[in-house]
């Protein structure tokens, strides 16, 4: 075999043995070998981009200068002839770039680099055109031989296999990263305590994102190092000491706090002493980094609703970070930022709920105190009254006593209900005549109906027995009547109770302003008001009524039209059914 042919075979074998998992290094070697095999000054690989349609130089190699280039862009709209041709041929061989129409539009780029002849080969992956492998001659014009074209095609096939490997590697890496982000987010979210969550954030980050990780959080106008982690336990104390000294003042030097102030990610690929000094780090902090063997570092801010809530810093002692690493760190920070914000909101909600519960306990206690005194006073009054007591006086005293007892139960049912998970406390179930209960509430509401100018009509004569809590059902009837009087526009209010097939049905109807159709589905929600604020109220009456009806195993719904009034219907199981389960 001739020596030259042997050299070509050996060189092609070198191409076949390239480390395919290192794309940048492999591409560099391909371009060097292309220059050597085909005998050209320049070789480059260009990737197709769709928007806008263009070719972008991923890497170019200048043999005589051992120089690497990248980033040049050639737009299809400026070079339509070249793009049309490269999509149609196996090899585009141009002897004279100045006279060939296919390269005429590339004149600016070709003149800049002194390119006189060019041999370009389309590169395919999985049957799709994805790039172009270019060979450029700068020392005079050159007629490309069939051997040159065959070598260029062979190299383009090798390059295609490298690109397919890169695509698979990228897909696998993206899948690994997606799995990592999902698992890390889940682990942080499972930490309901914010301090534990901070610790999980940095522990989960190593060693995937670096040998060490730190988390600085913003607390008002101050900052605090919330958590640190290092892959080597022996270095953990040193890392914690450094953060304690340099992570408490927002104006302090350092990449982390600078990223916080500038609200942007920062990357130091080579974190040697000179580079750190140029970034204004004090010598003592540089000594810490050197003791930790930091080689490269990056910081990414955490955001919540456009506010910076903290900054994550990662450092490696074995490799140099690049832009891909920074994008991965930003993706981690984005997911973690949302999770931490949710945990923070949950903690604030818990604090608010605890504050509410404390207030309700205090309110319940303070409300019971005057009621107890009132009941004692009533008992004393009854004992002191001289017989015979006039019937009107006796009725007033009895009514005051009944209302005091009812208020005591109302405290349990309404004021202290939120302490039972938002539900009503256990009901005091007994057999009741719903009609009698409704008539009692109507009698107590007589003054209210007079005040609103609403005539009250009642149809509740035949006894209808239900199993229920007397005070709870009184609250339901009272709230529905109050609602009817308030929005009844001075028109009659009708109340009726009927029993049928194991169901007792309470109907309260007014002919007032009605409820807008879009508000009906929400009328029983907490703090929901269908009318304007001019009518007053907190929007709790119907919500409380609905909760109490549900606790009795019943249902409540409404039929309403604007200007025609509203009809509230409550359905309860009768005493023959045993479906009530105390909440």
MILODO-518244 format. One record per residue (C-alpha): residue in one letter; residue number from 1; x, y, z. Coordinates in steps of 0.02 Angstrom, whole numbers. Each point is the difference from the previous one (the first is absolute). Example, Ala and Ser with C-alpha at 12.3 -4.5 7.8 and 13.67 -1.06 7.14 Angstrom:
% residues 2
[pt 'A'; 1; [615; -225; 390]],
[pt 'S'; 2; [69; 172; -33]],
//
This chain:
% residues 583
[pt 'X'; 1; [0; 0; 0]],
[pt 'X'; 2; [74; 171; -45]],
[pt 'X'; 3; [61; 106; 145]],
[pt 'X'; 4; [-125; 142; -33]],
[pt 'X'; 5; [-147; -119; -5]],
[pt 'X'; 6; [61; -81; 161]],
[pt 'X'; 7; [6; 172; 81]],
[pt 'X'; 8; [-179; 36; -53]],
[pt 'X'; 9; [-64; -165; 70]],
[pt 'X'; 10; [92; 29; 163]],
[pt 'X'; 11; [-73; 174; 14]],
[pt 'X'; 12; [-176; -64; -32]],
[pt 'X'; 13; [27; -131; 135]],
[pt 'X'; 14; [46; 142; 119]],
[pt 'X'; 15; [-166; 81; -40]],
[pt 'X'; 16; [-92; -160; 38]],
[pt 'X'; 17; [83; -12; 171]],
[pt 'X'; 18; [-50; 175; 58]],
[pt 'X'; 19; [-77; 17; 173]],
[pt 'X'; 20; [-178; 26; -59]],
[pt 'X'; 21; [-69; 53; 167]],
[pt 'X'; 22; [106; 160; -2]],
[pt 'X'; 23; [-79; 94; -145]],
[pt 'X'; 24; [103; 160; 5]],
[pt 'X'; 25; [164; -94; 8]],
[pt 'X'; 26; [-53; -124; -134]],
[pt 'X'; 27; [-57; 138; -119]],
[pt 'X'; 28; [167; 88; 24]],
[pt 'X'; 29; [92; -160; -48]],
[pt 'X'; 30; [-113; -30; -151]],
[pt 'X'; 31; [40; 173; -67]],
[pt 'X'; 32; [187; -22; 29]],
[pt 'X'; 33; [-1; -168; -90]],
[pt 'X'; 34; [-105; 74; -143]],
[pt 'X'; 35; [131; 133; -29]],
[pt 'X'; 36; [136; -133; 3]],
[pt 'X'; 37; [-86; -126; -114]],
[pt 'X'; 38; [-67; 119; -131]],
[pt 'X'; 39; [145; 122; 13]],
[pt 'X'; 40; [-96; 161; 35]],
[pt 'X'; 41; [37; 150; 108]],
[pt 'X'; 42; [-172; 13; 79]],
[pt 'X'; 43; [-137; -124; 52]],
[pt 'X'; 44; [-161; 40; 91]],
[pt 'X'; 45; [-167; -74; 51]],
[pt 'X'; 46; [-160; 103; -14]],
[pt 'X'; 47; [-169; -44; 78]],
[pt 'X'; 48; [-167; 38; -78]],
[pt 'X'; 49; [-117; 114; 100]],
[pt 'X'; 50; [-185; 15; -41]],
[pt 'X'; 51; [-46; 172; 65]],
[pt 'X'; 52; [61; 94; -93]],
[pt 'X'; 53; [58; -127; -130]],
[pt 'X'; 54; [190; 8; 10]],
[pt 'X'; 55; [165; -90; 24]],
[pt 'X'; 56; [98; 32; 159]],
[pt 'X'; 57; [183; -44; 18]],
[pt 'X'; 58; [15; -123; 145]],
[pt 'X'; 59; [188; -13; -21]],
[pt 'X'; 60; [130; 50; -128]],
[pt 'X'; 61; [184; -52; -4]],
[pt 'X'; 62; [141; 99; -84]],
[pt 'X'; 63; [145; -123; -22]],
[pt 'X'; 64; [145; 121; -24]],
[pt 'X'; 65; [-45; 102; 154]],
[pt 'X'; 66; [-72; -144; 105]],
[pt 'X'; 67; [-144; 119; 27]],
[pt 'X'; 68; [-180; -44; 44]],
[pt 'X'; 69; [-148; 106; -56]],
[pt 'X'; 70; [-186; -6; 35]],
[pt 'X'; 71; [-160; 101; -6]],
[pt 'X'; 72; [-5; 67; -179]],
[pt 'X'; 73; [-175; 1; -76]],
[pt 'X'; 74; [-55; -16; -182]],
[pt 'X'; 75; [-184; 41; -32]],
[pt 'X'; 76; [-99; -89; -136]],
[pt 'X'; 77; [-91; 157; -51]],
[pt 'X'; 78; [168; 78; -48]],
[pt 'X'; 79; [68; -157; -84]],
[pt 'X'; 80; [-145; -93; -83]],
[pt 'X'; 81; [105; -79; -140]],
[pt 'X'; 82; [122; -81; 122]],
[pt 'X'; 83; [-138; -69; 112]],
[pt 'X'; 84; [-97; -70; -149]],
[pt 'X'; 85; [155; -87; -66]],
[pt 'X'; 86; [60; -73; 166]],
[pt 'X'; 87; [-170; -81; 26]],
[pt 'X'; 88; [9; -89; -168]],
[pt 'X'; 89; [179; -64; -23]],
[pt 'X'; 90; [110; -131; 81]],
[pt 'X'; 91; [154; 109; -17]],
[pt 'X'; 92; [10; 184; -45]],
[pt 'X'; 93; [171; 28; -81]],
[pt 'X'; 94; [39; 177; -56]],
[pt 'X'; 95; [166; 36; -86]],
[pt 'X'; 96; [-15; 189; -6]],
[pt 'X'; 97; [-109; 82; 131]],
[pt 'X'; 98; [9; 169; -88]],
[pt 'X'; 99; [-82; -58; -161]],
[pt 'X'; 100; [-113; -144; 54]],
[pt 'X'; 101; [-181; 61; 19]],
[pt 'X'; 102; [-31; -121; 144]],
[pt 'X'; 103; [127; 88; 112]],
[pt 'X'; 104; [-17; 178; -66]],
[pt 'X'; 105; [-113; 56; 142]],
[pt 'X'; 106; [129; -62; 127]],
[pt 'X'; 107; [126; 126; -65]],
[pt 'X'; 108; [18; 99; 161]],
[pt 'X'; 109; [39; -151; 108]],
[pt 'X'; 110; [112; -81; -132]],
[pt 'X'; 111; [99; 159; -31]],
[pt 'X'; 112; [24; 28; 187]],
[pt 'X'; 113; [86; -169; 16]],
[pt 'X'; 114; [83; -2; -171]],
[pt 'X'; 115; [-95; -157; -55]],
[pt 'X'; 116; [22; -34; -187]],
[pt 'X'; 117; [-63; -180; -16]],
[pt 'X'; 118; [-122; -97; 108]],
[pt 'X'; 119; [-55; -180; 21]],
[pt 'X'; 120; [-160; -12; 102]],
[pt 'X'; 121; [-92; -160; 50]],
[pt 'X'; 122; [-176; -10; 73]],
[pt 'X'; 123; [-6; -93; 166]],
[pt 'X'; 124; [-151; -108; 42]],
[pt 'X'; 125; [-61; -79; 162]],
[pt 'X'; 126; [-147; -120; 1]],
[pt 'X'; 127; [-37; 46; -179]],
[pt 'X'; 128; [-13; 186; 36]],
[pt 'X'; 129; [118; 136; -65]],
[pt 'X'; 130; [71; 81; 157]],
[pt 'X'; 131; [163; 83; -54]],
[pt 'X'; 132; [141; 27; -122]],
[pt 'X'; 133; [183; -54; 8]],
[pt 'X'; 134; [107; 129; -91]],
[pt 'X'; 135; [179; -12; -69]],
[pt 'X'; 136; [76; 162; -60]],
[pt 'X'; 137; [155; 34; -105]],
[pt 'X'; 138; [83; 170; 24]],
[pt 'X'; 139; [162; -23; -100]],
[pt 'X'; 140; [-64; 18; -176]],
[pt 'X'; 141; [-141; -87; -90]],
[pt 'X'; 142; [-15; -188; 4]],
[pt 'X'; 143; [-84; -131; -108]],
[pt 'X'; 144; [-73; -130; 118]],
[pt 'X'; 145; [38; -180; -48]],
[pt 'X'; 146; [-118; -147; 19]],
[pt 'X'; 147; [113; -59; 141]],
[pt 'X'; 148; [-25; 166; 90]],
[pt 'X'; 149; [-188; -17; -17]],
[pt 'X'; 150; [0; -180; 60]],
[pt 'X'; 151; [105; 45; 153]],
[pt 'X'; 152; [-114; 146; 39]],
[pt 'X'; 153; [-152; -115; -12]],
[pt 'X'; 154; [82; -129; 112]],
[pt 'X'; 155; [41; 131; 131]],
[pt 'X'; 156; [-178; 67; -9]],
[pt 'X'; 157; [-67; -175; 37]],
[pt 'X'; 158; [114; -14; 151]],
[pt 'X'; 159; [-59; 171; 56]],
[pt 'X'; 160; [-181; -58; -20]],
[pt 'X'; 161; [31; -146; 118]],
[pt 'X'; 162; [79; 118; 126]],
[pt 'X'; 163; [-152; 114; -10]],
[pt 'X'; 164; [-119; -145; 28]],
[pt 'X'; 165; [101; -52; 153]],
[pt 'X'; 166; [-7; 180; 62]],
[pt 'X'; 167; [-189; 5; -24]],
[pt 'X'; 168; [-20; -162; 99]],
[pt 'X'; 169; [118; 63; 136]],
[pt 'X'; 170; [-95; 164; 11]],
[pt 'X'; 171; [-167; -89; 11]],
[pt 'X'; 172; [67; -115; 137]],
[pt 'X'; 173; [77; 146; 93]],
[pt 'X'; 174; [-161; 100; -13]],
[pt 'X'; 175; [-97; -150; 66]],
[pt 'X'; 176; [122; -20; 145]],
[pt 'X'; 177; [-13; 185; 40]],
[pt 'X'; 178; [-189; -1; -10]],
[pt 'X'; 179; [-5; -149; 118]],
[pt 'X'; 180; [121; 87; 118]],
[pt 'X'; 181; [-104; 160; 1]],
[pt 'X'; 182; [-162; -94; 30]],
[pt 'X'; 183; [73; -104; 142]],
[pt 'X'; 184; [83; 150; 80]],
[pt 'X'; 185; [-159; 104; -8]],
[pt 'X'; 186; [-100; -142; 77]],
[pt 'X'; 187; [126; -22; 140]],
[pt 'X'; 188; [-3; 186; 41]],
[pt 'X'; 189; [-190; 8; -9]],
[pt 'X'; 190; [-13; -144; 124]],
[pt 'X'; 191; [92; 108; 128]],
[pt 'X'; 192; [-144; 97; 73]],
[pt 'X'; 193; [117; 98; 115]],
[pt 'X'; 194; [90; 141; -92]],
[pt 'X'; 195; [165; -28; 92]],
[pt 'X'; 196; [0; -185; -46]],
[pt 'X'; 197; [-43; 46; -180]],
[pt 'X'; 198; [151; 115; -11]],
[pt 'X'; 199; [113; -141; 58]],
[pt 'X'; 200; [-75; -120; -128]],
[pt 'X'; 201; [27; 128; -140]],
[pt 'X'; 202; [190; 1; 21]],
[pt 'X'; 203; [17; -184; 45]],
[pt 'X'; 204; [-94; -52; -157]],
[pt 'X'; 205; [108; 112; -110]],
[pt 'X'; 206; [163; -92; 38]],
[pt 'X'; 207; [90; -83; -84]],
[pt 'X'; 208; [-107; 23; -157]],
[pt 'X'; 209; [24; 189; -6]],
[pt 'X'; 210; [165; 11; 91]],
[pt 'X'; 211; [109; -51; 146]],
[pt 'X'; 212; [-80; 134; 109]],
[pt 'X'; 213; [-160; 100; 5]],
[pt 'X'; 214; [-59; 147; 103]],
[pt 'X'; 215; [-169; 85; 18]],
[pt 'X'; 216; [-16; 182; 52]],
[pt 'X'; 217; [-176; 62; 34]],
[pt 'X'; 218; [-68; 177; 2]],
[pt 'X'; 219; [-90; 54; 158]],
[pt 'X'; 220; [-63; 176; -23]],
[pt 'X'; 221; [152; 113; -18]],
[pt 'X'; 222; [116; -134; 68]],
[pt 'X'; 223; [73; -162; -67]],
[pt 'X'; 224; [43; -161; 89]],
[pt 'X'; 225; [92; -158; -47]],
[pt 'X'; 226; [-140; -127; 23]],
[pt 'X'; 227; [92; -160; -46]],
[pt 'X'; 228; [166; -71; -62]],
[pt 'X'; 229; [54; -171; -61]],
[pt 'X'; 230; [165; -78; -55]],
[pt 'X'; 231; [34; -172; -71]],
[pt 'X'; 232; [141; -23; 126]],
[pt 'X'; 233; [-57; 11; 181]],
[pt 'X'; 234; [175; 58; 50]],
[pt 'X'; 235; [-24; 159; -103]],
[pt 'X'; 236; [-175; 38; 63]],
[pt 'X'; 237; [60; 97; 153]],
[pt 'X'; 238; [118; 105; -107]],
[pt 'X'; 239; [-141; 42; -120]],
[pt 'X'; 240; [-118; 46; 142]],
[pt 'X'; 241; [133; 111; 78]],
[pt 'X'; 242; [28; 93; -164]],
[pt 'X'; 243; [-187; 28; -26]],
[pt 'X'; 244; [-21; 61; 179]],
[pt 'X'; 245; [133; 133; -31]],
[pt 'X'; 246; [-49; 57; -175]],
[pt 'X'; 247; [-185; -36; -28]],
[pt 'X'; 248; [-90; 116; 122]],
[pt 'X'; 249; [18; 171; -85]],
[pt 'X'; 250; [-85; 33; -169]],
[pt 'X'; 251; [140; 121; -44]],
[pt 'X'; 252; [139; -127; 32]],
[pt 'X'; 253; [114; -52; -144]],
[pt 'X'; 254; [-16; -170; -80]],
[pt 'X'; 255; [-85; -80; -148]],
[pt 'X'; 256; [-155; -54; 98]],
[pt 'X'; 257; [-45; 170; 71]],
[pt 'X'; 258; [46; 85; -163]],
[pt 'X'; 259; [-123; -115; -91]],
[pt 'X'; 260; [-129; 47; 131]],
[pt 'X'; 261; [28; 187; -24]],
[pt 'X'; 262; [3; -10; -189]],
[pt 'X'; 263; [-147; -122; -11]],
[pt 'X'; 264; [93; -106; -127]],
[pt 'X'; 265; [99; -163; -12]],
[pt 'X'; 266; [190; 9; 9]],
[pt 'X'; 267; [131; -126; -56]],
[pt 'X'; 268; [187; -7; 35]],
[pt 'X'; 269; [68; -143; -108]],
[pt 'X'; 270; [175; 8; 76]],
[pt 'X'; 271; [-6; 58; 181]],
[pt 'X'; 272; [186; 23; 32]],
[pt 'X'; 273; [73; 128; 118]],
[pt 'X'; 274; [30; 134; -131]],
[pt 'X'; 275; [-178; -15; -67]],
[pt 'X'; 276; [-76; 10; 174]],
[pt 'X'; 277; [105; 153; 41]],
[pt 'X'; 278; [-61; 84; -159]],
[pt 'X'; 279; [-177; -33; 63]],
[pt 'X'; 280; [42; 99; 160]],
[pt 'X'; 281; [5; -147; 120]],
[pt 'X'; 282; [104; 30; 158]],
[pt 'X'; 283; [154; -108; 21]],
[pt 'X'; 284; [-72; -93; 150]],
[pt 'X'; 285; [-150; -56; -102]],
[pt 'X'; 286; [115; -52; -143]],
[pt 'X'; 287; [98; -103; 127]],
[pt 'X'; 288; [-162; -88; 46]],
[pt 'X'; 289; [-35; -44; -182]],
[pt 'X'; 290; [177; -62; -25]],
[pt 'X'; 291; [-12; -108; 156]],
[pt 'X'; 292; [-162; -71; -70]],
[pt 'X'; 293; [91; -35; -166]],
[pt 'X'; 294; [-130; 99; -98]],
[pt 'X'; 295; [37; -5; -187]],
[pt 'X'; 296; [-159; 76; -72]],
[pt 'X'; 297; [-157; 81; 71]],
[pt 'X'; 298; [-170; 70; -47]],
[pt 'X'; 299; [-143; 90; 88]],
[pt 'X'; 300; [-183; 6; -52]],
[pt 'X'; 301; [-137; 104; 84]],
[pt 'X'; 302; [-165; -70; 63]],
[pt 'X'; 303; [-158; 93; -49]],
[pt 'X'; 304; [-178; 3; 64]],
[pt 'X'; 305; [-126; 110; -91]],
[pt 'X'; 306; [141; 105; -74]],
[pt 'X'; 307; [81; 29; 170]],
[pt 'X'; 308; [173; -69; 39]],
[pt 'X'; 309; [-18; -114; 151]],
[pt 'X'; 310; [174; -73; 7]],
[pt 'X'; 311; [151; -63; -96]],
[pt 'X'; 312; [73; -173; -26]],
[pt 'X'; 313; [188; -18; -25]],
[pt 'X'; 314; [88; -155; -65]],
[pt 'X'; 315; [186; -38; -14]],
[pt 'X'; 316; [98; -142; -76]],
[pt 'X'; 317; [172; -61; 49]],
[pt 'X'; 318; [23; -113; -152]],
[pt 'X'; 319; [-64; 90; -155]],
[pt 'X'; 320; [-37; 168; -77]],
[pt 'X'; 321; [-182; 52; -18]],
[pt 'X'; 322; [-66; 56; -170]],
[pt 'X'; 323; [-159; 82; -61]],
[pt 'X'; 324; [-91; -167; -6]],
[pt 'X'; 325; [39; -27; 185]],
[pt 'X'; 326; [-65; 175; 36]],
[pt 'X'; 327; [-163; -34; -91]],
[pt 'X'; 328; [-21; -161; 99]],
[pt 'X'; 329; [30; 94; 163]],
[pt 'X'; 330; [-128; 131; -53]],
[pt 'X'; 331; [-129; -136; -34]],
[pt 'X'; 332; [32; -72; 173]],
[pt 'X'; 333; [-16; 173; 79]],
[pt 'X'; 334; [-162; 34; -94]],
[pt 'X'; 335; [-84; -159; 62]],
[pt 'X'; 336; [69; 15; 176]],
[pt 'X'; 337; [-52; 183; 9]],
[pt 'X'; 338; [-182; -46; -34]],
[pt 'X'; 339; [2; -143; 126]],
[pt 'X'; 340; [78; 109; 136]],
[pt 'X'; 341; [-127; 136; -35]],
[pt 'X'; 342; [-142; -125; 23]],
[pt 'X'; 343; [76; -62; 163]],
[pt 'X'; 344; [18; 180; 58]],
[pt 'X'; 345; [-182; 38; -42]],
[pt 'X'; 346; [-52; -160; 90]],
[pt 'X'; 347; [98; 52; 154]],
[pt 'X'; 348; [-81; 173; -4]],
[pt 'X'; 349; [-172; -80; -18]],
[pt 'X'; 350; [35; -113; 149]],
[pt 'X'; 351; [53; 149; 103]],
[pt 'X'; 352; [-158; 93; -51]],
[pt 'X'; 353; [-108; -151; 43]],
[pt 'X'; 354; [84; -16; 169]],
[pt 'X'; 355; [-27; 185; 33]],
[pt 'X'; 356; [-182; -21; -49]],
[pt 'X'; 357; [-21; -151; 113]],
[pt 'X'; 358; [79; 93; 144]],
[pt 'X'; 359; [-118; 145; -27]],
[pt 'X'; 360; [-152; -114; -12]],
[pt 'X'; 361; [47; -89; 160]],
[pt 'X'; 362; [17; 168; 86]],
[pt 'X'; 363; [-162; 63; -77]],
[pt 'X'; 364; [-93; -158; 50]],
[pt 'X'; 365; [64; 16; 178]],
[pt 'X'; 366; [-42; 185; 12]],
[pt 'X'; 367; [-173; -25; -75]],
[pt 'X'; 368; [-41; -138; 122]],
[pt 'X'; 369; [47; 106; 151]],
[pt 'X'; 370; [-140; 131; -18]],
[pt 'X'; 371; [-124; -134; -53]],
[pt 'X'; 372; [37; -101; 156]],
[pt 'X'; 373; [-27; 157; 104]],
[pt 'X'; 374; [-162; 34; -94]],
[pt 'X'; 375; [-68; -176; 33]],
[pt 'X'; 376; [47; 15; 184]],
[pt 'X'; 377; [-91; 166; 8]],
[pt 'X'; 378; [-154; -78; -80]],
[pt 'X'; 379; [1; -143; 125]],
[pt 'X'; 380; [18; 126; 143]],
[pt 'X'; 381; [-143; 104; -71]],
[pt 'X'; 382; [-113; -152; -7]],
[pt 'X'; 383; [36; -44; 180]],
[pt 'X'; 384; [-28; 178; 61]],
[pt 'X'; 385; [-163; 31; -90]],
[pt 'X'; 386; [-151; -7; 114]],
[pt 'X'; 387; [-140; -117; -54]],
[pt 'X'; 388; [-113; 18; -94]],
[pt 'X'; 389; [106; 67; -146]],
[pt 'X'; 390; [-98; 87; -134]],
[pt 'X'; 391; [-4; -107; -160]],
[pt 'X'; 392; [76; 136; -112]],
[pt 'X'; 393; [146; 19; 121]],
[pt 'X'; 394; [24; -188; 11]],
[pt 'X'; 395; [2; -14; -190]],
[pt 'X'; 396; [133; 135; -14]],
[pt 'X'; 397; [109; -83; 133]],
[pt 'X'; 398; [-18; -170; -83]],
[pt 'X'; 399; [40; 74; -169]],
[pt 'X'; 400; [158; 83; 67]],
[pt 'X'; 401; [54; -165; 76]],
[pt 'X'; 402; [-33; -94; -163]],
[pt 'X'; 403; [98; 126; -101]],
[pt 'X'; 404; [147; -6; 121]],
[pt 'X'; 405; [4; -190; -17]],
[pt 'X'; 406; [-13; 15; -188]],
[pt 'X'; 407; [144; 124; -7]],
[pt 'X'; 408; [108; -121; 97]],
[pt 'X'; 409; [-31; -136; -129]],
[pt 'X'; 410; [26; 125; -140]],
[pt 'X'; 411; [174; 34; 66]],
[pt 'X'; 412; [38; -185; -16]],
[pt 'X'; 413; [-81; -19; -171]],
[pt 'X'; 414; [57; 160; -88]],
[pt 'X'; 415; [142; 86; 91]],
[pt 'X'; 416; [98; -157; 42]],
[pt 'X'; 417; [-45; -100; -156]],
[pt 'X'; 418; [162; 46; -93]],
[pt 'X'; 419; [99; -87; 139]],
[pt 'X'; 420; [-77; -163; -60]],
[pt 'X'; 421; [82; 3; -173]],
[pt 'X'; 422; [-126; 124; -69]],
[pt 'X'; 423; [-146; -117; 40]],
[pt 'X'; 424; [-131; 11; 136]],
[pt 'X'; 425; [39; -83; 167]],
[pt 'X'; 426; [-93; -161; 48]],
[pt 'X'; 427; [-187; 32; -7]],
[pt 'X'; 428; [-117; -33; 146]],
[pt 'X'; 429; [-122; -109; -94]],
[pt 'X'; 430; [-179; -18; 64]],
[pt 'X'; 431; [-171; -27; -76]],
[pt 'X'; 432; [-79; 166; -46]],
[pt 'X'; 433; [-160; 64; -78]],
[pt 'X'; 434; [67; 107; -142]],
[pt 'X'; 435; [-164; 95; -17]],
[pt 'X'; 436; [-1; 47; 184]],
[pt 'X'; 437; [183; 55; -11]],
[pt 'X'; 438; [-38; 109; -152]],
[pt 'X'; 439; [-148; 81; 89]],
[pt 'X'; 440; [110; 39; 151]],
[pt 'X'; 441; [132; 84; -109]],
[pt 'X'; 442; [-135; 98; -93]],
[pt 'X'; 443; [-69; 60; 166]],
[pt 'X'; 444; [173; 58; 52]],
[pt 'X'; 445; [24; 86; -169]],
[pt 'X'; 446; [-161; 100; 6]],
[pt 'X'; 447; [87; 164; 40]],
[pt 'X'; 448; [124; -27; -143]],
[pt 'X'; 449; [-138; -26; -129]],
[pt 'X'; 450; [-89; 157; 62]],
[pt 'X'; 451; [161; 102; -12]],
[pt 'X'; 452; [23; -50; -184]],
[pt 'X'; 453; [-184; 22; -41]],
[pt 'X'; 454; [-19; -180; -57]],
[pt 'X'; 455; [-161; -94; 36]],
[pt 'X'; 456; [44; -174; 61]],
[pt 'X'; 457; [-112; -143; -55]],
[pt 'X'; 458; [25; -173; 74]],
[pt 'X'; 459; [-68; -171; -48]],
[pt 'X'; 460; [70; -124; 128]],
[pt 'X'; 461; [-142; -80; 94]],
[pt 'X'; 462; [12; -191; -12]],
[pt 'X'; 463; [137; -74; 111]],
[pt 'X'; 464; [150; -58; -102]],
[pt 'X'; 465; [130; -90; 103]],
[pt 'X'; 466; [187; 8; -39]],
[pt 'X'; 467; [158; -52; 91]],
[pt 'X'; 468; [105; 155; 28]],
[pt 'X'; 469; [86; 126; 109]],
[pt 'X'; 470; [-128; 129; 57]],
[pt 'X'; 471; [118; 148; 7]],
[pt 'X'; 472; [81; -44; -165]],
[pt 'X'; 473; [-166; -11; -91]],
[pt 'X'; 474; [-58; 161; 84]],
[pt 'X'; 475; [155; 84; -74]],
[pt 'X'; 476; [-44; -67; -173]],
[pt 'X'; 477; [-179; 65; 7]],
[pt 'X'; 478; [53; 166; 79]],
[pt 'X'; 479; [135; 33; -131]],
[pt 'X'; 480; [-119; -39; -144]],
[pt 'X'; 481; [-132; 115; 72]],
[pt 'X'; 482; [126; 140; 29]],
[pt 'X'; 483; [59; -18; -179]],
[pt 'X'; 484; [-180; 6; -65]],
[pt 'X'; 485; [-42; 155; 102]],
[pt 'X'; 486; [159; 90; -51]],
[pt 'X'; 487; [-21; -27; -188]],
[pt 'X'; 488; [-191; -15; -3]],
[pt 'X'; 489; [-29; 181; -53]],
[pt 'X'; 490; [-144; 17; 124]],
[pt 'X'; 491; [-98; -139; -86]],
[pt 'X'; 492; [-81; -148; 89]],
[pt 'X'; 493; [112; -144; 57]],
[pt 'X'; 494; [-75; -174; -4]],
[pt 'X'; 495; [60; -146; 108]],
[pt 'X'; 496; [-66; -176; -17]],
[pt 'X'; 497; [46; -174; 64]],
[pt 'X'; 498; [-56; -159; -88]],
[pt 'X'; 499; [40; -183; 25]],
[pt 'X'; 500; [5; -133; -135]],
[pt 'X'; 501; [83; -171; -24]],
[pt 'X'; 502; [122; 11; 144]],
[pt 'X'; 503; [44; 181; -34]],
[pt 'X'; 504; [-44; 159; 93]],
[pt 'X'; 505; [8; 153; -112]],
[pt 'X'; 506; [16; 179; 62]],
[pt 'X'; 507; [-37; 136; -129]],
[pt 'X'; 508; [35; 185; 27]],
[pt 'X'; 509; [-54; 113; -142]],
[pt 'X'; 510; [14; 188; -25]],
[pt 'X'; 511; [-52; 112; -145]],
[pt 'X'; 512; [148; 117; 11]],
[pt 'X'; 513; [147; 49; -108]],
[pt 'X'; 514; [57; -177; -44]],
[pt 'X'; 515; [175; -69; -31]],
[pt 'X'; 516; [101; 21; -161]],
[pt 'X'; 517; [13; -166; -94]],
[pt 'X'; 518; [190; 2; 1]],
[pt 'X'; 519; [3; 15; 192]],
[pt 'X'; 520; [-122; -142; 39]],
[pt 'X'; 521; [133; -139; -8]],
[pt 'X'; 522; [103; 96; 130]],
[pt 'X'; 523; [-137; 62; 117]],
[pt 'X'; 524; [39; -126; 138]],
[pt 'X'; 525; [188; 33; -1]],
[pt 'X'; 526; [86; 87; 144]],
[pt 'X'; 527; [-3; 192; -9]],
[pt 'X'; 528; [-104; -6; -159]],
[pt 'X'; 529; [-127; 138; -23]],
[pt 'X'; 530; [-117; 6; -149]],
[pt 'X'; 531; [-53; 181; 29]],
[pt 'X'; 532; [100; 160; 15]],
[pt 'X'; 533; [87; 54; 159]],
[pt 'X'; 534; [-145; 121; 34]],
[pt 'X'; 535; [-95; -145; 80]],
[pt 'X'; 536; [138; -33; 126]],
[pt 'X'; 537; [45; -168; 74]],
[pt 'X'; 538; [155; -110; -10]],
[pt 'X'; 539; [-66; -129; -122]],
[pt 'X'; 540; [3; -137; 133]],
[pt 'X'; 541; [-185; -30; 37]],
[pt 'X'; 542; [-39; -113; -148]],
[pt 'X'; 543; [169; -87; 15]],
[pt 'X'; 544; [-34; -43; 183]],
[pt 'X'; 545; [-176; -59; -45]],
[pt 'X'; 546; [69; -113; -138]],
[pt 'X'; 547; [130; -73; 118]],
[pt 'X'; 548; [-130; -39; 131]],
[pt 'X'; 549; [-120; -78; -126]],
[pt 'X'; 550; [140; -111; -67]],
[pt 'X'; 551; [43; -52; 179]],
[pt 'X'; 552; [-181; -60; 18]],
[pt 'X'; 553; [16; -106; -157]],
[pt 'X'; 554; [-107; 120; -100]],
[pt 'X'; 555; [12; 111; -153]],
[pt 'X'; 556; [-31; 184; -34]],
[pt 'X'; 557; [-22; 87; -167]],
[pt 'X'; 558; [-74; 159; -72]],
[pt 'X'; 559; [-107; 52; -148]],
[pt 'X'; 560; [10; 184; -41]],
[pt 'X'; 561; [-28; 127; -138]],
[pt 'X'; 562; [45; 183; -3]],
[pt 'X'; 563; [-150; 107; 50]],
[pt 'X'; 564; [-107; -152; 42]],
[pt 'X'; 565; [72; -52; 168]],
[pt 'X'; 566; [83; -157; 67]],
[pt 'X'; 567; [-61; -168; 66]],
[pt 'X'; 568; [113; -97; 119]],
[pt 'X'; 569; [-40; -184; 21]],
[pt 'X'; 570; [69; -106; 142]],
[pt 'X'; 571; [-24; -189; -3]],
[pt 'X'; 572; [29; -100; 159]],
[pt 'X'; 573; [-23; -185; 39]],
[pt 'X'; 574; [-151; -34; 110]],
[pt 'X'; 575; [10; -90; 166]],
[pt 'X'; 576; [-34; -169; -83]],
[pt 'X'; 577; [168; 8; -87]],
[pt 'X'; 578; [167; -27; 85]],
[pt 'X'; 579; [116; 83; -124]],
[pt 'X'; 580; [57; 139; 118]],
[pt 'X'; 581; [180; -21; 54]],
[pt 'X'; 582; [65; 129; 124]],
[pt 'X'; 583; [146; 95; -72]],
//
